[in-house]
Amino acid sequence: MKKRYLRRSIELSLALAFAVLALMACVKLSVFEIWDELVNGSLEISPSFVSLRAGQKVTLSASGGSPVYRFVLVGGGGTLVDGLDGRAEYTAPGSDTEAAIRLTDAAGTESEASVLVKSVPPLTIQPSIASLEYGNTQQFVGSGGLPPYVFSLVSGLGSVTAAGLYTAPASDTVAMVSVEDASGQSSEATVVVSSAPQPLAINPVSLTIETGTTFTFSASGGTPDVTPPPYIFSVSGGGSIVLDTGEYTALSVGSDIVTVSDSVAATATATVTVKAPAVGGPLQIIPATITVKLGSTFQFEAMGGDGSYTFAMKSSYGGDVTQAGLYSAPPAGERPGTEKVLLIDGRDISVIATVKVKK
């Protein structure tokens, strides 16, 4: 009985081995290439999507597959220098382009990254905060960035259409609505749903910006007017504001107070600190948008501002960044998602990069 069982096991093992050899012959893989795939994982180029401005640079890296790696610019403008060490540096041209960079390993496997070079302003969502009672709706609007915009519900209850119309559920919740543009940027709004109205609030309650720049404040809660505009904004100090939209413009160095009022004259205030523009030009985080894989790392760079930089996480579900800008994505096995990396200079001026994390 034991001999028969042993013989049957050997026959099955031989059949499996012949099947593997036949498969290898069909797909023209060597045993070493199959081993590389099993040990190293599939070939990946990181980041797989980058959004840059003219003249900016990004370093791409290879992982998995079968070393040695080769990077080639196969579409669009710009220049690519292959470091022959699993990394390559791409420099954006002086004009808009959509570039494609192909990574090839020793086995001939390929992976591609897309680079969007365009002077894209930051993407914002309005309102950035909303308070609703059960069953009510709120229309969200995207501005800046690169249209078209697509809205989605990131967390909490309720529903939102692709066009940005959010419908509150019949229970308390704190929901997050996100808008994404064609450049890969995203911006989020918070929705507080409850059975009773919330107190009037302004968002944000403090802000630091440069002279000549603009920012749009949001209001929520209180008793909004039934006819537009629901809230009225005003400013004291050296700045100006559009009374029905909350769009504030910093005109001179100093401090301003932004006030919002509702239909029953309730008010909420925010403090704005206005700084002089930096000699080095506007503060920039490079790149502004990337797509990376779970478990990977990426080094962000800074430009402009006063030259004193600190990186931090603006929002995270498992990723992290060092003060020097080395970002680590959530570990393998986590869910895909979106995180935000914050760059702050010595004047407390800040900019944000969007990180889309994939499996």
VEXDREN-2710 file (C-alpha; in Angstrom, 1 decimal):
% VEXDREN-2710
k/r/px/py/pz
1/MET/0.0/0.0/0.0
2/LYS/2.8/2.4/0.9
3/LYS/4.8/1.5/-2.2
4/ARG/1.7/2.2/-4.4
5/TYR/1.1/5.6/-2.6
6/LEU/4.8/6.5/-3.1
7/ARG/4.7/5.6/-6.8
8/ARG/1.5/7.7/-7.3
9/SER/3.2/10.7/-5.5
10/ILE/6.2/10.4/-7.8
11/GLU/4.0/10.2/-10.9
12/LEU/2.1/13.3/-9.8
13/SER/5.3/15.2/-9.1
14/LEU/6.8/14.3/-12.5
15/ALA/3.6/15.3/-14.2
16/LEU/3.6/18.7/-12.5
17/ALA/7.3/19.2/-13.4
18/PHE/6.6/18.4/-17.1
19/ALA/3.7/20.8/-17.1
20/VAL/5.9/23.6/-15.7
21/LEU/8.6/22.9/-18.2
22/ALA/6.0/22.9/-21.0
23/LEU/4.6/26.3/-19.8
24/MET/8.1/27.7/-19.6
25/ALA/8.7/26.6/-23.2
26/CYS/5.5/28.2/-24.4
27/VAL/6.2/31.6/-22.8
28/LYS/10.0/31.4/-23.4
29/LEU/10.9/32.0/-19.7
30/SER/14.1/30.6/-18.1
31/VAL/14.0/29.1/-14.7
32/PHE/16.0/32.1/-13.5
33/GLU/13.4/34.5/-14.8
34/ILE/10.6/32.6/-13.0
35/TRP/12.7/32.7/-9.9
36/ASP/13.3/36.4/-10.2
37/GLU/9.5/36.9/-10.5
38/LEU/8.8/34.8/-7.4
39/VAL/11.5/36.4/-5.3
40/ASN/11.6/40.0/-6.4
41/GLY/8.0/40.5/-7.4
42/SER/6.7/42.1/-10.6
43/LEU/8.6/44.9/-12.3
44/GLU/7.5/48.3/-11.0
45/ILE/8.5/51.9/-11.9
46/SER/7.9/54.4/-9.1
47/PRO/6.3/56.8/-9.1
48/SER/4.0/55.5/-11.9
49/PHE/2.4/59.0/-12.3
50/VAL/4.0/62.4/-11.7
51/SER/2.7/66.0/-12.2
52/LEU/5.4/68.6/-12.7
53/ARG/5.8/72.2/-13.8
54/ALA/8.2/73.3/-16.5
55/GLY/11.9/72.8/-15.6
56/GLN/11.2/70.6/-12.5
57/LYS/12.9/67.3/-12.0
58/VAL/11.9/63.9/-10.6
59/THR/13.9/60.7/-9.8
60/LEU/12.2/57.5/-10.9
61/SER/13.3/54.1/-9.4
62/ALA/12.9/50.5/-10.5
63/SER/12.0/47.5/-8.3
64/GLY/11.2/43.8/-8.8
65/GLY/11.6/41.9/-12.0
66/SER/15.1/40.9/-13.2
67/PRO/17.9/43.4/-12.9
68/VAL/19.6/45.0/-14.9
69/TYR/17.2/47.9/-15.6
70/ARG/17.0/50.4/-18.5
71/PHE/14.9/53.6/-18.6
72/VAL/13.9/55.2/-22.0
73/LEU/11.8/58.3/-22.8
74/VAL/9.3/56.9/-25.3
75/GLY/6.9/59.8/-25.7
76/GLY/6.6/63.5/-25.0
77/GLY/9.2/66.1/-24.3
78/GLY/11.8/66.6/-21.6
79/THR/15.1/64.8/-21.0
80/LEU/15.9/61.5/-19.2
81/VAL/19.2/60.5/-17.7
82/ASP/19.5/56.8/-16.9
83/GLY/21.8/56.4/-13.9
84/LEU/22.3/52.7/-14.7
85/ASP/21.7/52.0/-11.0
86/GLY/18.0/51.3/-11.0
87/ARG/17.2/55.1/-11.0
88/ALA/16.7/57.7/-13.7
89/GLU/16.2/61.5/-13.5
90/TYR/13.6/63.2/-15.7
91/THR/13.7/66.9/-16.3
92/ALA/10.6/68.6/-17.6
93/PRO/10.8/70.8/-20.7
94/GLY/10.0/74.5/-20.8
95/SER/6.5/73.9/-22.2
96/ASP/3.5/71.6/-21.5
97/THR/3.9/68.0/-22.4
98/GLU/2.7/64.5/-21.5
99/ALA/5.7/62.2/-21.3
100/ALA/6.0/58.4/-21.2
101/ILE/9.0/56.7/-19.6
102/ARG/9.5/53.0/-20.2
103/LEU/11.4/50.7/-17.8
104/THR/12.7/47.4/-19.1
105/ASP/14.5/44.7/-17.1
106/ALA/16.9/41.9/-18.2
107/ALA/14.0/39.6/-19.0
108/GLY/12.4/42.1/-21.4
109/THR/9.5/42.9/-19.1
110/GLU/8.3/46.4/-19.3
111/SER/6.6/49.0/-17.0
112/GLU/5.7/52.6/-17.8
113/ALA/5.3/55.8/-16.0
114/SER/3.3/58.9/-17.1
115/VAL/4.5/62.5/-16.5
116/LEU/2.2/65.4/-16.9
117/VAL/4.1/68.7/-17.4
118/LYS/1.7/71.6/-17.0
119/SER/1.5/74.7/-14.8
120/VAL/-1.5/73.6/-12.9
121/PRO/-2.8/75.7/-10.0
122/PRO/-3.8/74.0/-6.7
123/LEU/-7.1/72.2/-6.7
124/THR/-9.7/73.4/-4.1
125/ILE/-13.2/72.2/-3.2
126/GLN/-16.0/74.6/-2.0
127/PRO/-17.3/74.6/0.5
128/SER/-14.5/73.0/2.4
129/ILE/-16.8/72.3/5.4
130/ALA/-20.6/71.9/5.5
131/SER/-23.2/71.1/8.2
132/LEU/-26.4/69.4/7.1
133/GLU/-29.5/68.0/8.8
134/TYR/-30.8/64.5/7.9
135/GLY/-31.8/64.1/4.2
136/ASN/-30.5/67.5/3.1
137/THR/-28.2/68.1/0.2
138/GLN/-25.0/70.1/-0.5
139/GLN/-23.6/70.9/-3.9
140/PHE/-19.8/70.8/-3.9
141/VAL/-17.8/72.7/-6.6
142/GLY/-14.2/72.2/-7.7
143/SER/-11.9/75.1/-8.7
144/GLY/-8.3/75.4/-9.9
145/GLY/-6.5/72.3/-10.9
146/LEU/-7.0/70.8/-14.3
147/PRO/-10.7/70.0/-15.2
148/PRO/-12.7/67.9/-15.5
149/TYR/-13.5/67.1/-11.9
150/VAL/-14.8/63.9/-10.4
151/PHE/-16.3/63.8/-6.9
152/SER/-16.4/60.7/-4.6
153/LEU/-17.3/59.8/-1.0
154/VAL/-14.1/58.9/0.9
155/SER/-15.5/58.1/4.3
156/GLY/-18.7/58.4/6.4
157/LEU/-22.3/57.9/5.4
158/GLY/-24.4/59.5/2.7
159/SER/-23.9/59.6/-1.1
160/VAL/-22.3/61.9/-3.6
161/THR/-22.7/62.1/-7.4
162/ALA/-19.8/62.4/-9.8
163/ALA/-20.9/66.0/-10.3
164/GLY/-20.6/66.8/-6.5
165/LEU/-24.1/66.7/-5.2
166/TYR/-24.0/65.2/-1.6
167/THR/-27.1/63.7/0.1
168/ALA/-27.0/63.4/3.8
169/PRO/-28.2/60.1/5.4
170/ALA/-30.9/59.8/8.1
171/SER/-28.4/59.4/10.9
172/ASP/-25.5/61.3/12.4
173/THR/-22.2/61.1/10.5
174/VAL/-19.0/63.0/9.7
175/ALA/-18.4/62.4/6.0
176/MET/-15.5/63.3/3.7
177/VAL/-16.1/64.3/0.1
178/SER/-13.2/64.3/-2.3
179/VAL/-12.7/66.0/-5.7
180/GLU/-10.0/64.8/-8.1
181/ASP/-8.9/66.6/-11.3
182/ALA/-7.2/65.4/-14.5
183/SER/-3.7/66.2/-13.1
184/GLY/-4.2/63.7/-10.2
185/GLN/-4.7/66.4/-7.5
186/SER/-7.4/65.9/-4.9
187/SER/-9.0/68.1/-2.4
188/GLU/-11.4/67.1/0.5
189/ALA/-14.3/68.7/2.3
190/THR/-15.8/67.6/5.6
191/VAL/-19.6/67.2/6.1
192/VAL/-21.1/67.1/9.6
193/VAL/-24.6/65.5/9.5
194/SER/-26.9/65.8/12.6
195/SER/-30.5/66.0/13.6
196/ALA/-30.2/69.7/14.7
197/PRO/-28.4/72.7/13.2
198/GLN/-24.7/73.2/14.2
199/PRO/-23.3/76.5/15.4
200/LEU/-21.9/78.9/12.8
201/ALA/-18.3/78.1/11.9
202/ILE/-15.7/79.5/9.5
203/ASN/-12.9/77.3/7.9
204/PRO/-10.1/77.7/8.4
205/VAL/-9.9/79.7/11.6
206/SER/-6.3/80.8/10.9
207/LEU/-4.3/81.2/7.7
208/THR/-0.8/82.3/6.7
209/ILE/-0.3/83.5/3.1
210/GLU/1.8/85.9/1.0
211/THR/0.8/89.3/-0.3
212/GLY/-0.9/89.2/-3.7
213/THR/-2.3/85.7/-3.2
214/THR/-5.9/84.6/-2.7
215/PHE/-7.8/82.1/-0.6
216/THR/-11.5/81.2/-0.3
217/PHE/-13.0/80.8/3.1
218/SER/-16.0/78.5/3.8
219/ALA/-18.8/78.7/6.3
220/SER/-21.1/76.1/7.8
221/GLY/-23.8/75.7/10.4
222/GLY/-25.7/78.6/11.9
223/THR/-28.8/79.8/10.1
224/PRO/-27.9/80.4/6.4
225/ASP/-30.1/82.6/4.4
226/VAL/-32.7/80.7/2.3
227/THR/-31.8/82.9/-0.7
228/PRO/-28.2/83.1/-2.0
229/PRO/-25.8/84.0/-0.7
230/PRO/-26.3/81.9/2.5
231/TYR/-23.5/83.7/4.3
232/ILE/-21.9/87.1/4.1
233/PHE/-18.1/87.6/4.5
234/SER/-16.2/90.8/5.5
235/VAL/-12.6/91.7/6.4
236/SER/-10.9/94.2/8.6
237/GLY/-7.3/95.1/7.9
238/GLY/-5.4/95.5/4.7
239/GLY/-7.0/92.7/2.6
240/SER/-10.1/92.5/0.5
241/ILE/-12.9/89.9/0.3
242/VAL/-15.8/89.0/-2.0
243/LEU/-18.7/89.2/0.3
244/ASP/-20.8/86.4/-1.1
245/THR/-18.0/83.8/-1.9
246/GLY/-15.4/84.3/0.8
247/GLU/-12.6/84.8/-1.7
248/TYR/-10.0/86.8/0.2
249/THR/-7.0/88.6/-1.3
250/ALA/-3.9/89.6/0.8
251/LEU/-2.9/93.1/-0.1
252/SER/-0.3/94.1/2.5
253/VAL/1.9/92.6/5.2
254/GLY/0.2/92.4/8.6
255/SER/-2.8/90.7/10.2
256/ASP/-6.4/90.7/9.0
257/ILE/-9.6/89.4/10.5
258/VAL/-12.2/87.7/8.3
259/THR/-15.7/87.6/9.6
260/VAL/-18.7/85.5/8.4
261/SER/-22.3/86.2/9.4
262/ASP/-25.5/84.3/8.8
263/SER/-29.2/85.4/8.4
264/VAL/-29.7/86.0/12.2
265/ALA/-26.4/88.0/12.6
266/ALA/-24.5/85.3/14.3
267/THR/-20.7/85.6/13.5
268/ALA/-17.5/83.6/13.4
269/THR/-14.0/84.9/12.7
270/ALA/-10.7/83.8/11.3
271/THR/-7.2/85.4/11.7
272/VAL/-5.0/85.9/8.6
273/THR/-1.3/86.5/8.8
274/VAL/0.1/88.1/5.7
275/LYS/3.9/87.7/4.9
276/ALA/6.1/89.4/2.3
277/PRO/6.9/87.3/-0.8
278/ALA/10.1/85.3/-0.5
279/VAL/13.1/86.3/-2.6
280/GLY/13.4/82.7/-3.8
281/GLY/10.0/82.8/-5.4
282/PRO/6.8/81.0/-4.5
283/LEU/7.1/77.9/-2.2
284/GLN/6.8/74.7/-4.3
285/ILE/6.7/71.0/-3.3
286/ILE/8.1/68.7/-6.1
287/PRO/6.2/66.9/-7.4
288/ALA/2.7/68.2/-6.6
289/THR/1.1/64.8/-7.4
290/ILE/2.5/61.2/-7.6
291/THR/1.2/57.7/-7.7
292/VAL/3.2/55.1/-5.8
293/LYS/2.8/51.5/-4.7
294/LEU/2.1/50.3/-1.2
295/GLY/5.3/49.7/0.8
296/SER/7.4/52.0/-1.4
297/THR/9.3/55.2/-0.6
298/PHE/9.8/58.5/-2.4
299/GLN/11.9/61.6/-1.8
300/PHE/10.1/64.9/-2.2
301/GLU/12.0/68.1/-3.0
302/ALA/11.3/71.7/-2.1
303/MET/11.9/74.9/-4.0
304/GLY/11.3/78.6/-3.4
305/GLY/10.1/80.1/-0.2
306/ASP/12.7/81.3/2.4
307/GLY/14.8/78.1/2.1
308/SER/13.9/76.7/5.5
309/TYR/11.8/73.6/4.8
310/THR/10.0/71.1/7.0
311/PHE/7.8/68.2/5.6
312/ALA/4.9/66.7/7.5
313/MET/1.8/64.6/6.8
314/LYS/-1.3/66.6/6.2
315/SER/-3.5/63.5/6.1
316/SER/-2.5/59.9/6.4
317/TYR/-4.0/56.4/6.8
318/GLY/-0.6/54.7/7.4
319/GLY/2.0/56.5/5.4
320/ASP/4.7/58.8/6.9
321/VAL/7.2/61.4/5.9
322/THR/10.5/62.6/7.5
323/GLN/11.1/66.3/8.1
324/ALA/13.6/66.0/5.2
325/GLY/10.8/64.8/2.8
326/LEU/11.4/61.0/2.5
327/TYR/7.9/59.6/2.2
328/SER/7.0/56.0/3.1
329/ALA/3.7/54.7/1.7
330/PRO/1.4/52.5/3.9
331/PRO/2.7/48.9/4.2
332/ALA/1.8/46.2/1.7
333/GLY/-1.5/44.6/2.6
334/GLU/-3.1/48.0/3.4
335/ARG/-5.9/49.4/1.3
336/PRO/-5.2/51.7/-1.6
337/GLY/-6.0/55.4/-0.9
338/THR/-4.9/59.0/-1.0
339/GLU/-2.6/60.8/1.4
340/LYS/-1.4/64.4/1.6
341/VAL/2.2/65.6/2.3
342/LEU/2.7/69.1/3.7
343/LEU/5.7/71.4/3.0
344/ILE/6.2/74.4/5.4
345/ASP/8.8/77.0/5.2
346/GLY/10.2/79.3/8.0
347/ARG/7.4/81.8/7.4
348/ASP/4.7/79.2/8.1
349/ILE/3.7/79.3/4.4
350/SER/2.6/75.9/3.3
351/VAL/1.9/73.9/0.1
352/ILE/0.5/70.4/-0.3
353/ALA/1.3/67.4/-2.5
354/THR/-1.2/64.6/-3.3
355/VAL/0.0/61.0/-3.0
356/LYS/-2.2/58.3/-4.6
357/VAL/-1.3/54.9/-3.2
358/LYS/-2.0/51.8/-5.3
359/LYS/-1.6/48.0/-4.7
END
